[in-house]
Amino acid sequence: MTLSHTDTRMLLDPGMNLTLRPMRYPHFYDRYRDAIKNTWTVEEVDLHSDLADLRKLTAAERHLVSRLVAFFATGDTIVANNLVLNLYQHINSPEGRLYLSRQLFEEAVHVQFYLTLLDTYVPDEAERHEAFAAVDTIPSIKHKADFCFRWIDSVFDLDALETREHRRAFLLNLICFAAVIEGLFFYGAFAYVYFLRSRGLLNGLASGTNWVFRDESMHMAFAFDVVDTVREEEPDLFDDEMAAQVRQMLVEGVEAEAQFAEDLLGGGVAGLSVADMRSYLEHVADRRMQRLGLDPIFGSPNPLAFMELQDVQELSNFFERRVSAYQVGVSGSVGFDEDF
């Protein structure tokens, strides 16, 4: 991206630029417009069809679903908090803030979806309260939440990105939320949903997850666009030290998510092993590293064939849905090429 001769401000410069014309970062505005095309509402998702399936599950499968919805209950709220507290004030682009405003709306829809999921799946009010307290009471979820909070806190006190170290800290926070929290923790969660769907179970949950998946893919794409832009404007920020920090971040993220897998699958779920989930998580982490222009860490294959098919199924299902199901008409091409 080339700046004009009269405007040398950079994306992370302190301040609050309000000028949308001339547009300095039109690719951010394109991301905003693409997100609008994916508008959906929780009311479109029929979770009640899952109730009969829930009664069919084994004890180990019920444990998996219980832990999964407990994570969902607060996961997107953590992402939204970081967006409001740390991202919005430091991305000095009105086009970028348009997208972040849209993302915040999408996070709210996700929270509503998971609230509805809990209300439908867990009729007991005390059990629902326990699910929302999972970040304090369930060790495997607390471990992931503590990882998130550590990176939120790392830049929480920065009112402005005045120094090179401030900007590096901000970049690491952004990369953490894009590559690890949305790009690994949530993709791990999606894998459990699509595993159940591959067995003909909980199709309502999978239907809602399809919409969430599209949103999360766009969130990652925007965040990586921001990283690319900053690296172009300030190439000295992304040095060998930062690359090593990102590598360590992904290693820790895989370990946290693998611990979650051991919790979910510890009772023995037929067709899905902890070893396969670890390999899948390592595969996804390598994809995130490659997107950042860094060498892969693990070299692990993707053992989950149903995830390899997800892109094809999504594209087909997208065009098979009734037109009345959409809140906003979609025009132009639609591509779902996110690597799992």
Sine and cosine of phi, psi and omega as CSV:
sin_phi,cos_phi,sin_psi,cos_psi,sin_omega,cos_omega
0.00,0.00,0.72,-0.69,-0.04,-1.00
-0.94,-0.35,0.77,-0.63,0.04,-1.00
-1.00,0.08,0.42,-0.91,0.04,-1.00
-0.95,0.32,0.30,-0.95,-0.01,-1.00
-0.92,0.40,-0.40,0.92,-0.08,-1.00
-0.99,-0.13,-0.09,1.00,-0.05,-1.00
-0.73,-0.69,0.98,-0.20,-0.04,-1.00
-0.95,-0.30,0.21,0.98,0.07,-1.00
-0.89,0.45,0.57,-0.82,0.01,-1.00
-0.94,-0.35,0.25,-0.97,-0.18,-0.98
-0.88,0.48,-0.57,0.82,-0.05,-1.00
-0.99,-0.16,0.17,0.99,0.08,-1.00
-0.89,0.45,0.66,-0.75,0.03,-1.00
-0.87,0.50,0.48,-0.87,0.02,-1.00
0.79,-0.61,-0.11,-0.99,-0.02,-1.00
-0.63,-0.77,0.98,0.21,0.01,-1.00
-0.89,0.45,0.74,-0.67,-0.05,-1.00
-0.91,-0.41,0.09,1.00,-0.15,-0.99
-1.00,0.03,0.93,-0.38,0.03,-1.00
-1.00,-0.04,-0.22,0.97,0.08,-1.00
-0.71,-0.71,0.81,-0.58,-0.05,1.00
-0.94,0.34,0.55,-0.84,-0.06,-1.00
-0.99,0.16,0.87,-0.49,-0.07,-1.00
-1.00,0.08,-0.45,0.89,-0.03,-1.00
-0.76,-0.64,0.93,0.38,-0.08,-1.00
-0.88,0.47,-0.42,0.91,0.00,-1.00
-0.92,0.39,-0.47,0.88,0.09,-1.00
-0.93,0.37,-0.64,0.77,0.03,-1.00
-0.91,0.42,-0.61,0.79,0.06,-1.00
-0.88,0.47,-0.63,0.78,0.05,-1.00
-0.88,0.47,-0.66,0.75,0.03,-1.00
-0.87,0.49,-0.73,0.69,-0.02,-1.00
-0.91,0.42,-0.62,0.78,0.04,-1.00
-0.89,0.45,-0.62,0.78,0.00,-1.00
-0.91,0.42,-0.61,0.79,0.01,-1.00
-0.86,0.50,-0.58,0.82,-0.01,-1.00
-0.91,0.42,-0.33,0.94,-0.05,-1.00
-0.99,-0.16,0.39,0.92,-0.02,-1.00
-0.89,0.46,0.73,-0.68,0.05,-1.00
-0.54,-0.84,0.25,-0.97,0.03,-1.00
-0.78,-0.62,0.44,-0.90,-0.01,-1.00
-0.88,0.47,-0.52,0.86,-0.04,-1.00
-0.89,0.45,-0.32,0.95,0.04,-1.00
-0.96,0.28,-0.30,0.95,-0.12,-0.99
-0.99,-0.12,0.84,-0.54,0.02,-1.00
-0.99,-0.12,0.99,-0.14,0.02,-1.00
-1.00,0.09,-0.28,0.96,-0.08,-1.00
-0.91,0.41,-0.39,0.92,0.05,-1.00
-0.92,0.40,-0.25,0.97,-0.02,-1.00
-0.99,0.11,-0.24,0.97,-0.15,-0.99
-0.88,0.47,-0.64,0.77,0.03,-1.00
-0.91,0.42,-0.60,0.80,0.02,-1.00
-0.91,0.42,-0.63,0.78,-0.02,-1.00
-0.86,0.52,-0.56,0.83,0.01,-1.00
-0.95,0.30,-0.32,0.95,-0.02,-1.00
-1.00,0.08,-0.29,0.96,-0.16,-0.99
-0.93,0.37,0.52,-0.85,0.14,-0.99
-0.96,0.28,0.17,-0.99,0.02,-1.00
-0.87,0.49,-0.65,0.76,0.01,-1.00
-0.91,0.42,-0.63,0.78,0.02,-1.00
-0.94,0.35,-0.62,0.79,0.05,-1.00
-0.90,0.43,-0.61,0.79,0.06,-1.00
-0.88,0.47,-0.69,0.72,0.04,-1.00
-0.83,0.55,-0.77,0.64,-0.04,-1.00
-0.90,0.44,-0.65,0.76,0.00,-1.00
-0.87,0.49,-0.73,0.68,0.01,-1.00
-0.91,0.41,-0.61,0.79,-0.03,-1.00
-0.90,0.44,-0.73,0.68,-0.02,-1.00
-0.94,0.34,-0.46,0.89,0.07,-1.00
-0.91,0.41,-0.66,0.75,0.08,-1.00
-0.91,0.42,-0.72,0.69,-0.01,-1.00
-0.85,0.53,-0.55,0.84,-0.12,-0.99
-0.84,0.54,-0.53,0.85,-0.06,-1.00
-0.83,-0.56,-0.16,0.99,-0.09,-1.00
-0.85,0.52,-0.76,0.65,-0.03,-1.00
-0.95,0.32,-0.45,0.89,0.08,-1.00
-0.90,0.43,-0.63,0.78,0.06,-1.00
-0.89,0.46,-0.70,0.72,0.02,-1.00
-0.88,0.47,-0.70,0.71,0.00,-1.00
-0.89,0.46,-0.64,0.77,0.02,-1.00
-0.88,0.48,-0.69,0.73,0.01,-1.00
-0.91,0.41,-0.60,0.80,0.03,-1.00
-0.87,0.50,-0.73,0.69,-0.04,-1.00
-0.96,0.29,-0.69,0.73,-0.13,-0.99
-0.98,0.19,-0.51,0.86,-0.18,-0.98
-0.82,-0.57,-0.57,0.82,-0.12,-0.99
-1.00,0.05,-0.74,0.67,-0.15,-0.99
-0.85,0.52,-0.66,0.75,-0.11,-0.99
-0.97,0.24,-0.29,0.96,-0.12,-0.99
-0.95,-0.30,-0.28,0.96,0.07,-1.00
-1.00,0.06,0.99,-0.14,-0.18,-0.98
-1.00,0.06,0.94,0.33,0.00,-1.00
-0.48,-0.88,0.86,-0.51,0.02,-1.00
-0.89,0.46,-0.54,0.84,0.06,-1.00
-0.91,0.41,-0.68,0.73,0.03,-1.00
-0.90,0.44,-0.63,0.77,0.00,-1.00
-0.94,0.34,-0.48,0.88,0.13,-0.99
-0.86,0.51,-0.73,0.68,0.00,-1.00
-0.90,0.44,-0.69,0.72,-0.01,-1.00
-0.88,0.47,-0.58,0.82,0.07,-1.00
-0.89,0.45,-0.67,0.74,0.05,-1.00
-0.90,0.43,-0.67,0.75,0.02,-1.00
-0.88,0.48,-0.63,0.77,0.01,-1.00
-0.88,0.47,-0.65,0.76,0.08,-1.00
-0.86,0.50,-0.70,0.72,-0.01,-1.00
-0.90,0.43,-0.62,0.78,0.06,-1.00
-0.89,0.46,-0.61,0.79,0.03,-1.00
-0.90,0.43,-0.64,0.77,0.05,-1.00
-0.90,0.44,-0.65,0.76,0.03,-1.00
-0.89,0.46,-0.69,0.73,0.02,-1.00
-0.87,0.49,-0.68,0.73,0.04,-1.00
-0.89,0.47,-0.66,0.76,0.02,-1.00
-0.87,0.49,-0.71,0.70,-0.04,-1.00
-0.95,0.30,-0.51,0.86,0.12,-0.99
-0.89,0.45,-0.71,0.70,0.04,-1.00
-0.90,0.44,-0.62,0.79,0.05,-1.00
-0.86,0.52,-0.74,0.68,0.00,-1.00
-0.90,0.43,-0.69,0.73,-0.01,-1.00
-0.88,0.48,-0.53,0.85,-0.02,-1.00
-0.99,0.14,-0.69,0.73,-0.09,-1.00
-0.99,0.16,-0.52,0.86,-0.14,-0.99
-0.86,-0.52,1.00,-0.01,-0.05,-1.00
-0.93,0.36,-0.41,0.91,-0.05,-1.00
-0.98,0.20,0.84,-0.54,-0.08,-1.00
-0.90,0.44,-0.62,0.79,0.01,-1.00
-0.89,0.45,-0.64,0.77,0.03,-1.00
-0.91,0.42,-0.60,0.80,0.04,-1.00
-0.91,0.41,-0.64,0.77,0.06,-1.00
-0.87,0.49,-0.64,0.76,0.02,-1.00
-0.89,0.45,-0.61,0.79,0.01,-1.00
-0.89,0.45,-0.67,0.75,-0.01,-1.00
-0.95,0.30,-0.30,0.95,0.04,-1.00
-1.00,-0.08,0.20,0.98,-0.13,-0.99
-0.87,0.49,-0.51,0.86,-0.03,-1.00
-0.92,0.39,-0.25,0.97,0.04,-1.00
-0.95,-0.32,-0.43,0.90,-0.20,-0.98
-0.93,-0.37,-0.35,0.94,-0.01,-1.00
-0.95,-0.31,0.93,-0.38,-0.15,-0.99
-0.82,0.57,-0.67,0.74,-0.06,-1.00
-0.93,0.38,-0.54,0.84,0.05,-1.00
-0.99,0.17,-0.61,0.79,0.06,-1.00
-0.87,0.50,-0.63,0.77,0.01,-1.00
-0.87,0.49,-0.68,0.73,0.03,-1.00
-0.93,0.38,-0.67,0.75,0.00,-1.00
-0.90,0.44,-0.66,0.75,0.02,-1.00
-0.88,0.47,-0.62,0.79,0.08,-1.00
-0.86,0.52,-0.72,0.69,0.02,-1.00
-0.88,0.47,-0.74,0.67,-0.07,-1.00
-0.90,0.43,-0.54,0.84,0.03,-1.00
-0.87,0.49,-0.65,0.76,-0.01,-1.00
-0.98,0.19,-0.51,0.86,0.12,-0.99
-0.89,0.46,-0.73,0.69,-0.04,-1.00
-0.92,0.40,-0.41,0.91,-0.08,-1.00
-0.90,0.45,-0.40,0.92,0.00,-1.00
-0.81,-0.59,0.12,0.99,-0.11,-0.99
-0.87,0.49,-0.57,0.82,-0.07,-1.00
-1.00,0.03,0.07,1.00,-0.01,-1.00
-1.00,0.06,0.95,-0.31,0.05,-1.00
-0.98,0.20,-0.45,0.89,0.02,-1.00
-0.45,-0.89,0.53,-0.85,-0.02,-1.00
-1.00,0.02,0.98,0.21,-0.15,-0.99
-0.99,0.14,-0.45,0.89,-0.12,-0.99
-0.84,-0.55,0.21,-0.98,0.06,-1.00
-0.86,0.50,-0.65,0.76,0.00,-1.00
-0.92,0.40,-0.59,0.81,0.07,-1.00
-0.87,0.48,-0.69,0.72,-0.06,-1.00
-0.94,0.35,-0.61,0.80,0.06,-1.00
-0.90,0.44,-0.67,0.74,0.02,-1.00
-0.88,0.47,-0.65,0.76,0.03,-1.00
-0.90,0.44,-0.71,0.70,0.01,-1.00
-0.86,0.52,-0.67,0.74,0.00,-1.00
-0.90,0.43,-0.63,0.78,0.07,-1.00
-0.88,0.47,-0.73,0.69,-0.02,-1.00
-0.89,0.46,-0.70,0.71,0.01,-1.00
-0.90,0.44,-0.62,0.78,0.02,-1.00
-0.87,0.50,-0.74,0.67,-0.06,-1.00
-0.95,0.32,-0.54,0.84,0.01,-1.00
-0.98,0.22,-0.78,0.63,-0.16,-0.99
-0.99,0.11,-0.54,0.84,-0.10,-1.00
-0.97,-0.23,-0.83,0.56,-0.15,-0.99
-0.96,0.27,-0.82,0.57,0.06,-1.00
-0.98,0.18,-0.59,0.81,-0.12,-0.99
-1.00,0.03,-0.17,0.98,0.02,-1.00
-0.78,-0.63,-0.82,0.58,0.00,-1.00
-0.86,0.51,-0.74,0.67,-0.03,-1.00
-0.96,0.30,-0.58,0.82,0.04,-1.00
-0.93,0.38,-0.53,0.85,0.14,-0.99
-0.89,0.45,-0.70,0.72,0.02,-1.00
-0.88,0.47,-0.67,0.75,0.03,-1.00
-0.86,0.51,-0.60,0.80,-0.03,-1.00
-0.87,0.50,-0.65,0.76,0.03,-1.00
-0.90,0.44,-0.66,0.75,0.01,-1.00
-0.88,0.48,-0.73,0.69,-0.06,-1.00
-0.97,0.25,-0.41,0.91,0.16,-0.99
-0.89,0.45,-0.73,0.68,0.02,-1.00
-0.89,0.45,-0.65,0.76,0.04,-1.00
-0.89,0.46,-0.61,0.79,-0.01,-1.00
-0.89,0.46,-0.33,0.94,0.06,-1.00
-0.99,-0.16,0.18,0.98,0.03,-1.00
0.98,0.21,0.39,0.92,-0.06,-1.00
-0.90,-0.43,0.56,-0.83,0.15,-0.99
0.81,0.58,0.79,0.61,0.01,-1.00
-0.93,0.38,-0.44,0.90,0.07,-1.00
-0.91,0.42,-0.71,0.70,0.07,-1.00
-0.86,0.51,-0.69,0.73,0.00,-1.00
-0.90,0.43,-0.61,0.80,0.01,-1.00
-0.88,0.47,-0.73,0.69,0.05,-1.00
-0.91,0.40,-0.60,0.80,0.01,-1.00
-0.90,0.43,-0.52,0.85,0.07,-1.00
-0.82,0.57,-0.69,0.72,0.00,-1.00
-0.93,0.37,-0.68,0.73,0.02,-1.00
-0.88,0.47,-0.65,0.76,0.01,-1.00
-0.86,0.52,-0.70,0.71,0.02,-1.00
-0.88,0.48,-0.70,0.72,0.02,-1.00
-0.87,0.49,-0.75,0.66,-0.06,-1.00
-0.90,0.44,-0.58,0.81,0.06,-1.00
-0.89,0.47,-0.65,0.76,0.03,-1.00
-0.93,0.36,-0.61,0.80,0.03,-1.00
-0.87,0.50,-0.71,0.71,0.03,-1.00
-0.89,0.46,-0.70,0.71,-0.04,-1.00
-0.87,0.49,-0.67,0.75,0.02,-1.00
-0.91,0.42,-0.73,0.69,-0.02,-1.00
-0.87,0.50,-0.67,0.74,0.02,-1.00
-0.93,0.38,-0.52,0.85,0.12,-0.99
-0.88,0.48,-0.68,0.74,0.03,-1.00
-0.88,0.47,-0.71,0.70,0.02,-1.00
-0.86,0.51,-0.71,0.70,0.01,-1.00
-0.86,0.51,-0.68,0.74,-0.03,-1.00
-0.91,0.42,-0.71,0.71,0.01,-1.00
-0.90,0.43,-0.65,0.76,0.01,-1.00
-0.90,0.45,-0.55,0.83,0.04,-1.00
-0.95,0.31,-0.66,0.75,-0.03,-1.00
-0.97,0.24,-0.60,0.80,-0.07,-1.00
-0.72,-0.69,0.94,0.35,-0.13,-0.99
-0.88,0.48,-0.37,0.93,-0.02,-1.00
-0.95,0.32,-0.28,0.96,-0.02,-1.00
-0.92,0.38,-0.61,0.79,-0.12,-0.99
-0.99,-0.12,0.99,0.11,-0.06,-1.00
-0.95,-0.31,-0.14,-0.99,-0.03,-1.00
-0.88,0.48,-0.57,0.82,0.02,-1.00
-0.90,0.44,-0.70,0.72,0.02,-1.00
-0.92,0.40,-0.64,0.77,0.03,-1.00
-0.86,0.52,-0.65,0.76,0.03,-1.00
-0.92,0.40,-0.61,0.79,0.03,-1.00
-0.92,0.40,-0.65,0.76,0.04,-1.00
-0.90,0.43,-0.67,0.74,0.03,-1.00
-0.86,0.51,-0.74,0.67,0.01,-1.00
-0.89,0.45,-0.61,0.79,0.04,-1.00
-0.86,0.50,-0.71,0.71,0.00,-1.00
-0.92,0.39,-0.62,0.79,0.04,-1.00
-0.88,0.48,-0.72,0.70,0.02,-1.00
-0.91,0.42,-0.62,0.79,0.02,-1.00
-0.89,0.45,-0.68,0.73,0.05,-1.00
-0.89,0.46,-0.66,0.75,0.00,-1.00
-0.90,0.44,-0.66,0.75,0.01,-1.00
-0.90,0.43,-0.68,0.73,-0.02,-1.00
-0.95,0.30,-0.53,0.85,0.06,-1.00
-0.92,0.38,-0.58,0.81,0.09,-1.00
-0.89,0.45,-0.62,0.78,0.07,-1.00
-0.90,0.45,-0.66,0.75,0.02,-1.00
-0.88,0.47,-0.65,0.76,0.03,-1.00
-0.89,0.46,-0.58,0.82,0.06,-1.00
-0.92,0.38,-0.78,0.63,-0.07,-1.00
-0.90,0.43,-0.63,0.78,-0.15,-0.99
-0.97,-0.26,0.06,1.00,-0.10,-1.00
-0.88,0.48,-0.43,0.90,0.00,-1.00
-0.99,0.15,-0.08,1.00,0.00,-1.00
1.00,0.04,1.00,-0.04,0.03,-1.00
-0.96,-0.26,0.89,-0.45,-0.07,-1.00
-0.86,0.50,0.79,-0.61,0.07,-1.00
0.99,-0.11,-0.13,0.99,-0.01,-1.00
-0.58,-0.82,0.88,-0.47,-0.06,-1.00
-0.95,-0.32,0.34,-0.94,0.08,-1.00
-0.88,0.47,-0.63,0.77,0.00,-1.00
-0.88,0.47,-0.66,0.75,0.02,-1.00
-0.92,0.39,-0.64,0.77,0.02,-1.00
-0.91,0.41,-0.65,0.76,0.03,-1.00
-0.88,0.47,-0.70,0.71,0.01,-1.00
-0.88,0.48,-0.67,0.74,0.03,-1.00
-0.88,0.47,-0.70,0.71,0.00,-1.00
-0.89,0.45,-0.66,0.75,0.05,-1.00
-0.90,0.43,-0.62,0.78,0.06,-1.00
-0.88,0.48,-0.72,0.70,0.01,-1.00
-0.90,0.43,-0.68,0.73,0.02,-1.00
-0.86,0.51,-0.65,0.76,0.04,-1.00
-0.89,0.46,-0.61,0.79,0.05,-1.00
-0.89,0.45,-0.64,0.76,0.01,-1.00
-0.92,0.40,-0.64,0.77,0.05,-1.00
-0.88,0.48,-0.70,0.71,-0.02,-1.00
-0.90,0.43,-0.59,0.80,0.04,-1.00
-0.89,0.45,-0.49,0.87,0.04,-1.00
-1.00,0.05,0.10,1.00,0.01,-1.00
0.97,0.24,0.39,0.92,-0.04,-1.00
-0.92,-0.40,0.37,-0.93,0.00,-1.00
-0.93,0.37,0.61,-0.80,0.08,-1.00
-0.90,0.44,0.40,-0.91,-0.08,-1.00
-0.99,-0.13,-0.70,0.71,-0.26,-0.97
-0.97,-0.25,-0.59,0.80,-0.08,-1.00
0.93,0.37,0.49,0.87,-0.06,-1.00
-1.00,-0.01,0.60,-0.80,0.07,-1.00
-0.98,0.19,0.21,-0.98,0.12,-0.99
-1.00,-0.07,0.95,-0.32,-0.05,-1.00
-1.00,0.09,-0.06,1.00,-0.10,-0.99
-0.99,-0.14,1.00,-0.07,-0.06,-1.00
-0.87,0.50,-0.56,0.83,-0.03,-1.00
-0.91,0.41,-0.41,0.91,0.07,-1.00
-0.98,0.19,-0.53,0.85,0.07,-1.00
-0.89,0.46,-0.52,0.85,-0.03,-1.00
-1.00,0.10,-0.16,0.99,-0.14,-0.99
-0.86,0.51,-0.68,0.73,-0.02,-1.00
-0.86,0.51,-0.72,0.69,-0.05,-1.00
-0.90,0.44,-0.69,0.72,0.00,-1.00
-0.90,0.44,-0.65,0.76,-0.02,-1.00
-0.89,0.45,-0.69,0.72,-0.03,-1.00
-0.90,0.44,-0.65,0.76,0.02,-1.00
-0.91,0.40,-0.76,0.65,-0.04,-1.00
-0.89,0.46,-0.55,0.84,-0.05,-1.00
-0.86,0.52,-0.68,0.74,-0.07,-1.00
-1.00,0.05,-0.22,0.97,0.02,-1.00
-1.00,0.09,-0.29,0.96,-0.06,-1.00
-0.93,0.37,0.52,-0.85,0.03,-1.00
-0.90,0.44,0.61,-0.79,0.00,-1.00
-0.85,0.53,-0.57,0.82,-0.04,-1.00
-0.91,0.40,-0.24,0.97,-0.02,-1.00
-0.97,0.24,-0.24,0.97,-0.08,-1.00
-1.00,-0.08,0.62,-0.79,0.09,-1.00
-1.00,0.06,-0.46,0.89,-0.02,-1.00
-0.70,-0.72,0.73,-0.68,0.03,-1.00
-0.90,0.43,0.61,-0.79,0.01,-1.00
-0.95,-0.31,0.80,-0.60,0.04,-1.00
-0.83,-0.56,0.29,-0.96,0.02,-1.00
0.99,0.13,-0.24,-0.97,-0.07,-1.00
-1.00,0.04,0.49,-0.87,0.05,-1.00
-0.82,-0.57,0.83,-0.56,-0.01,-1.00
-0.78,-0.62,0.71,-0.70,0.06,-1.00
-0.85,-0.52,1.00,0.08,-0.12,-0.99
-0.91,-0.41,0.38,0.93,0.01,-1.00
-0.93,0.37,0.75,-0.66,0.05,-1.00
-0.96,0.28,0.74,-0.67,0.06,-1.00
-1.00,-0.01,0.00,0.00,0.00,0.00
